[in-house]
């Protein structure tokens, strides 16, 4: 009887830039590989910071992945195949269709592990992360170290020529340490 039951769920790893989200995602993926589970990893095609077909961390760890333009493309890669674990990095860069897709995967018995920013550079919710956090069975919020004061950092400070970004600047600007710093609530700045 138990073999007919499905055991899918969603795990959400969130936090600011430099908090170790991708590192934690890769740790969980690699544990699945060690357990001889069938694993597939995705990332948004707009994330070209390191390698096109790998999820890579700021400290150099990486794992093979598939770059996709939209959430619906996931279905074309899993058609006629059974995966135990599906991971998605930088999930905040997908539209709200990703919520439906990961829900259907979990309903179908897949362990879905996602990682992404919970807030944008303005320290406002980065959609669709609030929706993903709400439907997840497990949410892990990670923190970085504030680049100014050394305390727990929960925010991503965007810098333009060394100065805080303006409130009305575009939400999505792909970058790493050349464009962003981790900041705590009190050191985070936005030019209004």
Order of alpha helices (4+ residues) and beta strands (2+ residues): beta-alpha-beta-beta-beta-beta-alpha-beta-alpha-beta-alpha-beta-beta-beta-beta-beta-beta
